Amino acid sequence: MRSFWVDRDVRRQAQWGACRLMAELGHALEGIRSALGRMGNDPAKWLAAYVAEDGWHRADGLRRRLETWVAGMDDEPEAEQALAVVRQEHEHLLRAMADGFTKAFRASGWTVAGVLHQTRIYPEVVQTMGGRVAYFLADAMRYEMGVELARQIEGARDLTVRAAIAALPSITPVGMAALLPGAAASFDVVDAKGKLAARIEGTELKESPDRMRFLKTKVPDAVEMTLGKLLDSAQAKVAKEIGTAPLVVIRSQEIDLVGEMDVDLIARQIMDSLIGNLARAVKKLAAAGIERFVITADHGHQFSIRKDDDMKTDSPGGVTLDLHRRCWIGHGGSTPSGAVRVPCAELGYRTDLDAVFPSGLGVFKAGGGLSFHHGGFSLQELVIPVISLRLTAGKPAAMPGIQVRIEGYPTAVTNRTFGLKLAAAGDLLATEPLLVRVLLMAGAEEVGRAGMAVGADLDRVTGTLTLALGSEASVGMMLTNDTCQSLRVVVLDAHTDSVLAESDELPVNLGI
């Protein structure tokens, strides 16, 4: 029987939660470690092992959730030594995985047979959906994040999550252009007067405005907006802005933006909330009349232990068009020890550019994060999710006789973790338990969610809470984005996103 202090003390529950996640990650790493030596030189076999339902990507998701959990704790983990060990074990595994896949990928001529290439996502997925489509382009969303996102979209029909291989180098100017119409037939990476650019049908695309202008030459009535604008806009305004557009493009830069800030704690906090925000954006567009959705990314990312000086490699020098932590693109220069030089012509581009990539998990001496980076050809950087689904928004189902109450929350948020009580009551006709999400919302964006519960069943991946009518649950909330000035506790119907209960606006005064 659990003691009172374990059930009620949110900070104590947070410590146990960290231990649980460490154990789950350690168990997953053990299973992957035993399989690595049997993989051989077929990159398709490596990719299949990574994206299988119980595949290696699960370890990436567990590590992300562990780090988000630790970042949201008010106290340092008491199992600090165990945390250091599991982090180091994951780092060793990531390095072995990167080395093995790189060897197989190189032997196959930098291709993976039978796997969807990023340049074919538009013609083979978006165009085949039929009707009006919302096309989400999420910068740096890893495969495991896409799998979790798909699980959070209740009510979806024809839902599929497949893997695609991103175009190399796995950086934004290349990957975002590869997702455009026309890229399947004509796609190159070129020197555009001393600046790196993608080229489709003779048009050089350097920046986001270039890409959006090109998109509208292909789909003149397309509408595009950022994820933030979509979430912040009133429902009526969204419906008016998209009108009858055949294609609605939603751009999200949050993951890459915070990752490149090189402030790991903030990046961990904000990244995890993006998944819930994307799920809500899908439902918001469904309410505006869009039924078909495709969600994908320009590239993935590595987010692991901060790299020390012994992991940094001198850049190749020469004529540099672009330099990232995980790739160099240009002319000439040298090939540093332990790095791999690839003529871009070998990647299928009509160009005389070369690309140089650090081996394993190494990074160049360049700007950008030392924990978060992309550009190379590890599975985490190259494998992107392609989610397709249909979702019809009906009127929220009436819930007569059901009342949800939020009680016991603080008048101000002074800690990243705090407790509250959730109670649900119904009349004689209401018998089914409620499936809800308990979130912390700043404006229209998620900044935290339930992390622990006693008296209700919490699915930690989807964030849903199953609450029996006539019962009361103690819920531990975790603030995952502490950049907000105030927030509300909101209880949503998990199926419709209807608000069942919400608190007053609570000021956020951490450190008081």
N, C-alpha and C positions, 0 to 999 in steps of 0.2 A: 504494500500500500504506500502510495507516494505521500511524503510529508507535506504539511501545510505550506512551509516556506518554499518548497520546490514549485508547488502549484500556483502560488500567489505572487511571489517575488519576481517581477519581470526581469530584473537584472540577473537573477540566478538562472532563470529560464534561458536567458540569452547565452550564458556560459555553457549550459547543457546543449543548446542549439549549435554552438560552434563546435563542440566535441562531436556531436552527431554528424555534422557535415565533414569534419576531418576524417572520421571513420569511413563514411561513404566514399569519399574521394580515395582514401588509401586502398579500399577494397577494389575500386574500379581500376586503379593503377596496377594492382597485382595481376588482374586478368589481362590487361593490355601487354604488360611486360612479357608474359609467357607466350604471347602470340607473335611478337615482333620478329623473332628469329626465324619464323617459318614463312615470311611473306614473299621472299624472292624478288625478282626484277620486273614484275608486271605491275605498272602503276594502277591499272584498273582494279587489281586485287587489293592494293593498299586503300584506294578510295572506297571500295565496297566495304572493307572492314571499318572504315571511319564513319560511313553514313548509315550503316545498318541500324535497325530499330534499337538494338542494344549495343550499338557500336562505340567506337573510341571517342566520338564527339561528346558522349555523355560525361567523360572526364573533364572536358573543357567547360561544360555547363556546371558541373559540381564545383569546379575551382572558382568560376565566376560567382556562384551563389555563396560560396564560403567567404570570398573576399568582400563581397557586398555586405554579408552578415557582420563580419569583423569590423568593416568600416562604419557600420551603423551602431556598434556597441558603445556604451558610455564608459565602460571599463576595459582595460587591456585584458586579452584572453588569459585566463589562469593556466590553460594548457599551452603556454607560449612555446615550450620546447617541442611539443608534439606538432604544433603549427609550423614551426621552422622545418621540421623533418619532412612533413608531407609536402610543403612547398618545394623543398629541394628535390624530393623524389619525383614530383611532377616535372620539374625543370629538366632533370636527367632524362625522363621519358620523352619530353618534347624534343630534346636534342637528338635522341636516338631515332625518333619518328621522322624528324626533318632530314637527318642524314640518309636514312633508308629510302624515304620517298624520293629525295633528290636523285639518288643513284638510279632508281627505277625510272623516274621521269626523264632523266637525261638519256638513258639507254633506249628509250622509246621515241627519241627525237622530239621531246617536249610536247608530246600529245598523249591523251588518254583515250584509247579506243572505246567507242560505244557510249561515251559520256557527253551530255549536252554541253556545247561550248557557249560561253557568254554571248557571243555575237549572234547566236541563233535563238536567243530567248524571245526577242520581239516577233520574228516570223512564226516560230514554232509554238509559242505559248500565248503571247498577247493577241496576235491576229487570229488565232484559232478559237479564242474564247467566244467570239460572236457577240454582236450587240455592243453596248457602251461598256467601257472598261476603265477601272481605276488602276493606274500603274504606279506602284510605290517603288521609289529608288532610295534605299536606305544605305547611306554611306557607312562602310566598314561593318555591316551586320554579319556576324559569323554564322556558319551553318547551324550550330547548336542553338543560337538565339532564334533563328527562324523556326526550328522545331518547337521551341517553347512558345513562340508567338502563335503558331497554328493551334496549339492546345488551348489558347486563351480566347479563341474566336468561337463562342458557342453558337449553335444554330447554323453553322456553315454547311453547305451541300457541295458535293463533288470536290471535297477538299483533298489536295495532294501536296506533298512536299517532296521535291526532287532536288538532286544535287547538280550543279553545273560547275564547270571549270572557268575561272576568271582569266581574262586576257593578261598576258605578262607585258611589262612589269605590273604587279598588283597595286597600282596607285590610282587615285581618283581620276586624273585626266584621261587615262587609258580605259579604266573600267566603266566609267559613266558613259563615255562615247560608244563603247562596245554594246551598250544596252539600247542604242537608238535604232530606228528603222534604217535599213540600208547597210548596216554594218556586216550582215551575213554575206553580202556579195562583194563588198569593197571596204576593207579596213586595213589601215596601216598606221604605224607610229613613226613620225618623221621629225626632221629638223626644220622648224618654221622660223627662219631668220634668227637662229640662235636660241630658240625657245622650243621645248618639247610640245608636240601637238599630236592629236589623233587626226587621221584624214579619212573621210568617207566620201566616195564619189567625187574626189578632187577638192572637197571643201575641208580646210584646216580648222580644227576645233581645239582651242587652247583653254578656254574658261567656260564656266556654266552658262553665261549668256550666249556664247557661240553655240553651245549644244542645244539650248532651248530654241534659238532662232532656226537652227537646222531642223529640229523636230517639227516646227510649224510649217516648214516648206513641204514636209511629207504628210502632215496631218493638220491642215490649215485651221480647223476649228477646235484644236486641242486647247485645253485649259491647264495651266500649271500653277501650283502654289506650294509653299513650304508646309511642313507638318505643323509647325508652331502657329502659322496663320489659320490653318484648318481648325485646330483645336480651340483657338481663341475666338473664332467667329461664331456668331449666333447661327442656329440651324437655318433660319430663313435666309440669312445672308449667304450661307454656303449654297443653298439650293438656287438662289438667284445667280450667283457667280458662275456656277458650272452649267446652268441652263440645260441645253440639250447636247452639250459637247460629247462627241463620240469617244474621246480619250481624255481622262483627267490624270495628270501626272502630279504626284505628291513627292516632294524632295525632302529628305531628312539628313542633316549633317551632324546631328548631335553627338553620335559616338566618336566619329573622327575628330570633331572639334575639341571635345573635352579630353580625348586621349592624347592629342598633340600638345595640350597645355602643360604636360609633364608634371601634373599635380595628381598623383595616383589616387589619393583618398577621394577627392571630388569626382574624378573620372569613374571610380568604382561605384560611387553613389548614384550618379546621374545615368550611367549606362543601363543599369538594371531597370530603372523606371521607364526607359524608352519602350520596352516591350509592351507594357500595359498601355502606354500612350498610342502606339501603333494600332493595337487592338481596338481602342476606342475610336480612333480615326476611321477605321474600316466601318464600324457600326454607324458613325456619323454620316459617312458618304452613302451607306445603304439607306439611311433615313431620308437622304436627299434624292433617292431614286436610282442610284448606281447598284447593279446587282452582281457584276462580275469584277473580280479583283485578281491582280498579279502583284506579288510582293517579292522583291529581290534586292541584290546589293551589287556594288561595284567591285568589292573585294572583301576579304575577311580581315583578321588581325591576329597578332600574337600579343598577349598581355600577361607577362610572367614576372619573374624576379628582375629587379632593376639591374642593368648591366654595369659592371665595374670596368675599370680601364683595360683589364686583360681580355675583355670581350669586344673591345673596340678595335676596328681595323682602319688603317689609313685609307683615304679615298684614292681612287686610281689616278687622279689628276687629269692631265690632258685637257681637251676641250669639253667642259662639262655643261650639258644642257639641263640636267636635273639630278639632284643628289638627295636621297632619303636615307634614313637609318639602314634600310634593307635593300637598297638598290642604287646604282649609278647608271646614268645613260649619257652617252656622249661619243666623242671620237678620240681614238688614240689612248694615251696614258698607259699605265702599267696594270698588271693583274696582281694584287696583293696576295701574299701567301694565305692559303686556305679559302680564297675566293674563287668564284666560277665566272668566267667570261663567256658570254653567249652573243654571237653576231645576231642582231635582230632579224636578219634575213632568215636565220634558222627557225625563227618563231613565226615565219610566214609573212613578214612585212617587206614591202618593197622599199628598202632603205639601206644606207651604209652605216647606220648607227650600231654601236655595241652596247650591251648591257652587262654589268658586273654585279654579282650578288654575293654577299658574305655566306659562308657555309654554316650549317647547323643553325644556331640561334644568334650568331654573331651580328654585329652592327657596325656601320661606318661611323667615323668621327664626323658627325653632321648635326644639324639642328633637328629638333623633334624629341619625342619622349624616349626615355631609356628603359621603360617597362612596356609601353604600348608602341607597336610599330607594325608596318606592313610594307609590301613592295617585293618580297621574296616569294619563294615557291614551296613553303611548307604547306601542309594540308590546311592548317588553320587560316592561312592567308589566301589560299587559292580556291578552296571549296566554298561556294556560295549557295544559299538556299534559293529555290524558286518555288514560291507558294502560289497556288491557284485555287480559287474557290468561288462559290456563288453564295450570296447572302441576300435574302429578301427581308426588308424591315416591315413588319406589320405593326399595327397599333399595339402598344404595351398591354399585355393581358391584365385585365382587372383583377385585383387581389382583395375581394370584399372580405371584411371582417378580420383582416390581418394588420397587426400593428407591430412595429419594430421600434425599440427604444434604445438610445445610447446613454449610458449613465457612467458616472464615476471618472470622467476624464478631467484632466487639469484645466485650470482657467488660462494657463499659458504653458507653452511647450518649452521646458528648460532642459530636457534631456532628449537624446535621440531615441530612447526607448521609453514608453510609458504604457500604463495599463488602463483598461476601461471595461465596462460590463455591457453586454449586448443581450437584450431580452426580446423574445418574439411571442406574440399571443395571437390566437385565432379563434373564430367561432366554431360551432359544431360541424359546419360544412368544410372547414379547412383541416385537412388531416396530413397532407404531405409535408415533409420538412422543407425548409427554405434553403435554396442555394444562393448565396450572396457573396459579394466581395466587399471587404471593409478596407477603405482606402484613405490616405491622407491626400487632400487635393489643395493645390495653390492655384486659384483661378480654375482653368480648364485642364491643368496638367497634374498628373500623378507625381507626388513627391515622397510617397511612402505607402506601406500597406501592412496588413496583419502578418506577423511573423511567428506568432505562438498563440495557442488557444487551449483552454481547459473547459470542458463541457460542450464542445463542438468539434467536428472533424475538419481539420484544415489541410487542404491539398497545397503543399508548398510550391509546387511548380506552376499550377494555374492560378493560385491565390484565392481559390474559392473556399468558402466556409459553409458546411452543412449544419444547419441549426434547427433542432426540433422545436415545433410549436409548443408553447407552454414551458419552455426551458430558459435558462439563463447561462451565458458563457462568459468566462473571463478571457479577454483578448489582449495580447501584447502587441502593441503597434511599434513599427520601426520606421523612423524618418530616414529615407535614403538620399534625399537631396536637401541639404541644410542651407542652401543659398536663398531660400524663400523667407519672406518677412512675416508671413502669417499663413495659416492653413485651416482647413475644415476636416473633420472626420465625416466621411460619407459612406453610407451603406447602400450598395447598388444591387438590384436584381441581376444575377449573373447572366441570365438569358437575354434580357432586354436593355440593360443599363439604366432602367428606371430607378430613380432615387426613392428609397424606402425610408430613409431617415438621414439627417445630417445635423451636425453640431453648429454652434455659433462659430464665428471667425475667431481663431485662437492665435495670439501673437507668438512668434518664435523668438525666444530669448535664450539661446544656448549659452552655457557657461555661467548663468546666474545661480 
